Amino acid sequence: MRSFILILAMTLVGFGWTAACHAQSAADIAVKAAQKYSGTTLRVIWEAGLQAQDPLTFSGPEWKRLTGITLQVVETPFPEIFSKIVTAHLGGSRDFDVISYVPAWQADLVAAGALEPLDPFLDKYMPRGSLDDIHPTYRQWLNWKGKTYGIFDDGDVFVMYYRRDLFAEPANRAAFRAKYGQDLVPPRTWADWDKVCGFFTEKYKPTLYGCAIQRTEGQDYFWTEEAMRNNGVRFFDPQTMKAQINSPPAVRTLTEMVNANKSMPPGVEKWGFIEVFSAWMAGKVAMIVTWPPPGRWSEGYGNRVEQLKWLPETKVIGKVGYALPPGGHPELAAAFNLGVSVESANKEAAYLFIQWATSKETSLKRVMLPFALRDPYRLSHYASKEYRALWPHAPEYLDTLKSGAERGLLDLAIPGAREYEEALDRATVAVYAGTPPKEALDKAATEWDQVTQRIGVDKQRQAYQEWASKPNAYPH
């Protein structure tokens, strides 16, 4: 009888905990459970610069106020994050508790044994259905081979920003129709992009150029992956796993990208993110394709805060239009997951911080920080009345981000992803510097094949076929 009573009591306690979880928000549960770790310090690796201003000035101090847990932020330049995580893991050090990592790296980090599976923590603390609010496209990033390793935390997606005033100008509309026999509208194809860009450049240069896209090394592969797939390129032959990035459609794509530079500002081959959005803010280009933050900044949102005092004054407030990039399937470029280091001595506390930070309530506050670069990714973010009231065209902005998530293209995410990306990036940069596209892509394809052979063709075939089966791997 005593055994029966004990079992019954334990069952009721468990049921009570489960019921309590369902009655409370994910944020409240995480805070309450984490308070027993008051006095603990969690080390988190985070991209240096504006990204780190979130944990340094908002989520870190707020988490400490709520739980007594200190967040120590290890700021790391983006190109060094992956290697720093792997090096720390291979050295067996306890450098990090919370890891902010790009989802495309997840396969490699799991293979290295660097990430702790989160399923036991999710079962214990996460209210049922809480993750359903994350956009379905981004939910594809949580798992690898049936286990959950990260919670999605940043809705990166490429957006086309255009000068609605220039497109609406009657003289421009008449001249464009006379020249091309079609309406002057935000371009839906790269062929139309070239027409529109060339039209504005021809009319307004050097005061204003028709378009600009960053071309400097390190992130070029995002635009190349996007443009190739919109042109029908598949990264690999799914049976042989031979690289297809030097196929005729791929060569044509890179050729078109080089030709597009002719209507952009002089020296654009060396332009990075800063140069592109600075020209946009100054009203010196009519169209750009980039990440979500410039869409907020160019409307003046948050430009007076301390962290953004370095921004150039925006001259395009009220003139910004939002659309999907040409092709209609934007790159979901980079983004971030939050995971727990397998070496952490405070795994549960680390997980509870992640649950709180990515919760519906907390994450809305974080994506509304004007300076922190985390972008909307929950369905509730896109629908938020508070966010949609931040500037007159904020509803259009949020609707475009949501549409981009629905139609967007996942970064290649199989073992060796970082090596594949770097090889494609080198090829793209080489072409901008004058190397013939076929020559550069042949070299990159050889490098891809070498990576595949080293990891194992059978292993890569299985991983690639699984990735390619995802709804957002290729346009449909």
C-alpha positions in Angstrom: 0.0 0.0 0.0 2.8 2.4 0.9 4.5 1.7 -2.5 1.2 2.4 -4.2 0.7 5.6 -2.3 4.3 6.7 -3.1 3.9 6.0 -6.8 0.6 7.8 -6.8 2.1 10.8 -5.1 5.0 10.9 -7.5 2.6 10.7 -10.4 0.5 13.5 -9.1 3.6 15.7 -8.5 4.7 15.0 -12.1 1.2 15.8 -13.3 1.1 18.9 -11.3 4.5 20.1 -12.7 3.3 19.3 -16.3 0.0 21.2 -15.7 1.9 24.1 -14.2 4.1 24.2 -17.3 1.1 24.3 -19.5 -0.5 27.1 -17.4 2.6 29.3 -17.4 4.6 30.9 -20.3 7.9 29.5 -21.4 9.6 32.6 -20.0 8.0 32.4 -16.6 8.8 28.7 -16.3 12.5 29.3 -17.2 12.9 32.2 -14.8 11.3 30.3 -11.9 13.4 27.2 -12.5 16.6 29.1 -13.0 16.4 31.0 -9.7 18.0 28.0 -7.9 21.1 28.8 -9.9 21.4 32.3 -8.6 25.1 33.3 -8.3 26.1 31.2 -11.3 27.9 32.7 -14.3 27.1 31.6 -17.8 29.6 32.3 -20.6 28.0 32.9 -24.0 29.8 33.2 -27.3 28.1 35.8 -29.4 28.9 37.7 -32.6 31.0 40.8 -31.8 29.6 44.3 -32.5 26.0 45.2 -32.6 24.8 41.6 -32.2 26.5 41.5 -28.8 24.7 44.6 -27.6 21.6 42.5 -26.9 23.2 40.2 -24.2 25.4 43.0 -23.0 22.8 45.7 -22.5 19.4 44.0 -22.4 19.0 40.3 -22.1 22.0 39.8 -19.9 21.1 42.4 -17.3 17.5 41.5 -17.4 18.3 37.8 -16.9 20.5 38.6 -13.9 17.7 40.8 -12.4 15.2 38.0 -12.7 17.3 35.0 -11.7 20.6 36.2 -10.2 22.6 34.5 -13.0 25.3 36.5 -14.6 25.8 36.4 -18.3 29.5 36.8 -19.4 29.5 37.6 -23.2 32.5 36.4 -25.2 32.4 38.7 -28.2 33.8 37.0 -31.4 34.0 38.2 -35.0 31.6 36.3 -37.2 34.3 34.6 -39.3 35.9 33.2 -36.1 32.8 31.9 -34.3 32.8 28.4 -35.9 36.5 27.7 -35.4 36.4 29.1 -31.8 33.6 26.8 -30.9 35.3 23.7 -32.4 38.7 24.6 -30.9 37.3 25.0 -27.4 35.5 21.7 -27.7 38.4 19.7 -29.0 40.5 21.2 -26.2 38.0 20.0 -23.7 37.7 23.5 -22.2 34.7 25.0 -20.6 35.0 28.2 -22.4 31.2 28.5 -23.2 27.9 27.5 -21.7 25.6 29.0 -24.3 26.6 28.9 -28.0 25.1 31.3 -30.6 25.8 29.5 -33.9 24.7 29.6 -37.5 22.2 26.7 -38.2 24.1 25.7 -41.3 27.0 24.7 -39.0 24.8 22.4 -36.9 25.7 19.2 -38.7 29.4 19.8 -38.2 29.0 20.9 -34.6 27.0 17.8 -33.8 29.5 15.5 -35.6 32.2 17.1 -33.6 30.2 16.4 -30.4 30.2 20.1 -29.4 26.4 20.5 -28.9 24.3 19.1 -26.1 20.9 17.6 -27.1 18.1 19.7 -25.7 15.3 17.2 -25.8 15.4 16.3 -22.1 15.2 20.0 -21.2 12.4 20.6 -23.6 10.4 17.7 -22.2 10.9 19.0 -18.7 10.4 22.8 -19.1 9.0 23.8 -22.5 5.2 24.2 -22.6 3.6 22.1 -25.3 3.1 24.1 -28.5 5.4 27.0 -27.5 7.8 26.4 -30.4 4.9 26.3 -32.9 5.0 30.1 -32.9 8.4 30.0 -34.6 7.8 30.3 -38.4 7.6 26.8 -39.9 10.5 27.5 -42.2 12.8 28.4 -39.3 11.6 25.5 -37.2 13.4 23.3 -39.8 16.7 24.4 -38.2 16.1 23.1 -34.7 16.9 19.4 -35.3 19.6 17.2 -36.7 19.0 13.4 -37.2 16.0 13.3 -34.9 17.4 15.3 -32.0 17.0 19.0 -31.0 20.3 20.9 -30.6 19.3 24.5 -30.9 16.4 26.9 -30.5 16.0 29.4 -33.4 16.8 33.0 -32.6 17.2 35.2 -35.6 15.1 35.5 -38.8 17.7 36.4 -41.3 16.4 36.8 -44.9 17.4 38.9 -47.8 15.1 41.8 -48.7 15.0 44.1 -51.7 14.7 47.7 -50.6 13.7 50.2 -53.3 13.0 53.9 -53.5 9.3 54.1 -53.8 9.5 57.8 -54.7 11.7 57.2 -57.7 9.5 54.4 -58.9 6.4 56.6 -58.5 7.8 59.6 -60.3 5.7 60.2 -63.4 8.6 61.2 -65.6 10.5 58.1 -64.7 7.5 55.9 -65.3 7.0 57.4 -68.8 10.6 57.2 -69.8 11.0 53.6 -68.7 7.9 52.5 -70.6 9.1 54.4 -73.7 12.4 52.6 -73.5 11.4 49.1 -72.5 7.7 48.8 -73.2 6.9 47.8 -69.6 5.9 49.4 -66.3 8.5 50.7 -63.9 7.9 48.4 -60.9 10.1 46.6 -58.4 11.9 43.9 -60.5 10.8 40.3 -60.1 13.6 38.8 -62.3 17.3 39.6 -62.5 16.9 40.6 -66.1 14.4 43.2 -65.1 16.7 44.2 -62.2 19.4 45.0 -64.7 17.0 47.1 -66.8 15.8 49.1 -63.8 19.2 49.5 -62.3 20.7 50.6 -65.7 17.8 53.0 -66.2 18.3 54.8 -62.9 22.1 54.8 -63.3 22.0 56.3 -66.8 19.6 59.0 -65.7 21.0 60.0 -62.3 24.7 59.1 -62.0 27.0 60.1 -60.4 24.5 61.6 -57.9 22.6 58.3 -57.7 23.1 54.8 -59.0 20.4 52.3 -59.8 21.5 49.5 -57.4 24.1 48.1 -55.1 24.8 44.7 -53.6 27.8 43.9 -51.4 30.5 42.0 -53.3 33.4 41.8 -50.8 34.8 38.4 -49.7 33.5 36.5 -46.8 29.7 36.6 -47.5 29.4 36.6 -51.3 28.4 32.9 -51.3 25.0 33.9 -49.9 24.1 35.8 -53.0 25.6 33.2 -55.3 23.7 30.3 -53.6 20.5 32.3 -53.9 20.9 33.3 -57.5 22.0 29.9 -58.6 19.0 28.1 -57.1 16.6 30.7 -58.5 18.2 29.8 -61.9 17.5 26.1 -61.4 21.0 25.0 -60.2 21.2 22.0 -57.8 24.3 21.9 -55.6 25.1 18.2 -56.1 24.0 15.3 -58.2 21.9 13.5 -55.6 23.3 10.1 -56.7 26.9 10.6 -57.4 27.4 13.7 -55.1 29.5 15.4 -57.8 29.3 19.1 -57.4 27.0 20.9 -59.9 28.1 24.5 -59.1 30.1 24.6 -62.4 27.1 23.5 -64.6 26.0 25.7 -67.5 23.2 27.3 -65.4 25.6 28.0 -62.6 28.2 29.6 -65.0 25.4 31.7 -66.5 24.3 32.8 -63.1 27.8 34.1 -62.1 28.2 35.7 -65.5 25.0 37.6 -64.9 26.1 38.7 -61.5 29.3 40.1 -62.9 27.5 41.9 -65.7 25.1 43.4 -63.1 28.1 45.2 -61.5 28.4 47.5 -64.6 25.4 49.6 -63.5 26.4 49.7 -59.8 28.6 52.4 -58.2 32.3 52.3 -59.3 34.3 50.0 -57.1 31.3 48.0 -55.9 33.4 44.8 -56.1 35.0 45.9 -52.8 31.8 47.0 -51.1 30.6 45.2 -48.0 27.5 45.5 -45.8 28.6 48.9 -44.5 29.2 50.5 -47.9 25.9 49.3 -49.3 23.6 50.4 -46.5 25.6 53.7 -46.1 24.9 54.5 -49.8 21.3 53.5 -49.3 20.9 55.7 -46.2 22.4 58.6 -48.0 20.0 58.3 -50.9 22.7 57.4 -53.4 21.2 54.2 -54.7 17.7 53.2 -55.9 17.7 49.5 -54.9 19.7 47.2 -52.6 19.4 43.6 -51.5 20.5 42.9 -48.0 19.4 41.8 -44.5 16.5 43.2 -42.5 18.2 45.8 -40.3 18.7 48.6 -42.9 15.0 48.4 -43.5 14.5 49.7 -40.0 17.4 52.1 -39.9 16.6 53.8 -43.1 13.1 54.7 -41.7 14.9 56.3 -38.8 13.9 53.7 -36.2 16.2 53.8 -33.3 18.8 55.9 -34.9 19.1 58.1 -31.8 20.2 55.3 -29.5 23.8 55.3 -28.3 24.7 52.1 -30.2 23.6 53.6 -33.5 25.1 57.1 -33.3 27.7 56.1 -35.9 25.0 55.5 -38.5 24.9 58.1 -41.3 21.8 60.3 -41.2 19.0 58.7 -43.3 17.7 60.7 -46.2 15.1 58.2 -47.3 12.6 58.2 -44.4 9.1 57.6 -45.9 10.6 56.7 -49.3 11.5 53.0 -48.6 9.7 50.2 -50.3 10.0 46.5 -49.4 9.9 43.5 -51.7 11.3 40.0 -52.2 14.5 40.0 -54.3 14.4 39.1 -58.0 13.6 35.4 -58.4 11.1 35.5 -55.5 13.1 33.0 -53.3 15.4 34.9 -51.0 18.4 33.4 -49.2 17.7 32.8 -45.5 21.3 34.0 -45.1 23.0 32.8 -41.9 20.6 33.4 -38.9 21.4 32.0 -35.4 20.4 29.2 -33.2 21.1 29.1 -29.4 22.5 25.9 -28.1 24.2 24.4 -25.0 27.9 23.4 -25.0 28.5 19.8 -24.2 31.3 20.9 -21.9 29.2 23.2 -19.9 29.1 22.6 -16.1 25.8 24.5 -16.0 23.8 22.9 -18.8 20.4 23.3 -17.3 20.9 26.9 -16.4 22.2 27.5 -19.9 19.2 25.9 -21.4 16.8 27.9 -19.2 18.4 31.1 -20.4 17.8 30.0 -24.0 14.2 29.1 -23.3 13.6 32.5 -21.7 15.5 34.5 -24.4 13.7 32.8 -27.3 10.3 32.9 -25.6 7.4 34.7 -27.2 7.5 37.6 -24.8 11.2 38.1 -24.4 12.1 37.5 -28.1 9.6 40.2 -29.2 11.5 42.7 -27.0 14.8 41.5 -28.4 13.9 41.7 -32.1 12.5 45.2 -31.5 15.9 46.4 -30.1 16.9 48.8 -32.9 20.6 48.0 -32.5 21.0 44.3 -31.8 20.5 42.8 -35.4 18.1 40.0 -34.3 15.3 39.9 -36.8 11.6 38.8 -36.5 11.1 35.0 -36.7 8.0 34.1 -34.7 4.5 34.4 -36.2 3.6 36.6 -33.3 6.5 38.9 -34.2 5.1 39.5 -37.7 1.6 40.1 -36.2 2.7 42.3 -33.3 0.6 45.5 -33.1 3.5 47.1 -31.1 6.1 46.3 -33.8 3.7 47.2 -36.7 3.2 50.7 -35.1 6.9 51.6 -35.0 6.9 53.5 -38.3 4.3 54.1 -41.0 5.5 51.3 -43.3 6.4 48.8 -40.6 3.4 46.5 -41.5 4.6 46.3 -45.1 8.1 45.5 -43.8 7.0 42.7 -41.5 4.7 41.3 -44.2 7.7 41.1 -46.5 9.9 39.4 -43.9 7.1 36.8 -43.3 6.7 36.2 -47.1 10.5 35.9 -47.4 10.5 33.3 -44.7 7.8 31.3 -46.5 9.5 31.4 -49.9 13.1 31.6 -48.7 16.0 29.2 -49.4 17.8 27.4 -46.6 21.6 27.7 -46.5 23.3 24.5 -47.5 23.5 22.6 -44.2 25.3 19.3 -44.4 28.7 18.2 -42.9 31.4 20.3 -44.4 29.0 23.2 -45.0 31.5 25.9 -44.0 34.1 24.5 -46.4 31.7 24.4 -49.3 30.6 28.0 -48.5 34.2 29.2 -48.4 35.1 27.6 -51.7 32.1 29.1 -53.4 32.9 32.5 -51.9 36.5 32.4 -53.2 35.2 31.6 -56.7 32.7 34.4 -56.6 35.3 36.9 -55.4 37.8 35.7 -58.1 35.2 36.3 -60.8 34.6 39.8 -59.6 38.3 40.3 -59.9 38.4 39.1 -63.5 38.7 35.3 -63.5 36.4 33.8 -66.1 33.3 32.3 -64.4 33.8 28.8 -65.8 37.4 28.7 -64.6 36.6 29.9 -61.1 33.6 27.5 -60.7 35.5 24.5 -62.1 38.1 25.1 -59.3 35.4 25.5 -56.7 33.7 22.3 -57.9 36.9 20.4 -57.6 37.3 21.7 -54.0 33.7 20.6 -53.2 34.4 17.1 -54.6 37.5 16.9 -52.4 35.5 17.8 -49.3 32.9 15.2 -50.2 35.5 12.5 -50.7 37.2 13.3 -47.4 34.0 13.2 -45.4 32.6 10.2 -47.4 30.4 10.1 -50.4 27.8 7.8 -48.8 27.6 9.9 -45.7 27.2 13.1 -47.7 24.7 11.6 -50.1 22.4 10.7 -47.1 22.9 14.1 -45.5 22.3 16.0 -48.7 19.2 14.0 -49.7 17.8 14.7 -46.3 18.6 18.4 -46.5 17.3 18.6 -50.2 14.0 17.1 -49.1 13.2 20.1 -46.9 10.5 22.4 -48.4 12.9 25.4 -48.5 16.0 23.7 -49.9 15.1 24.6 -53.5 12.4 26.7 -55.2 9.1 24.9 -55.7 
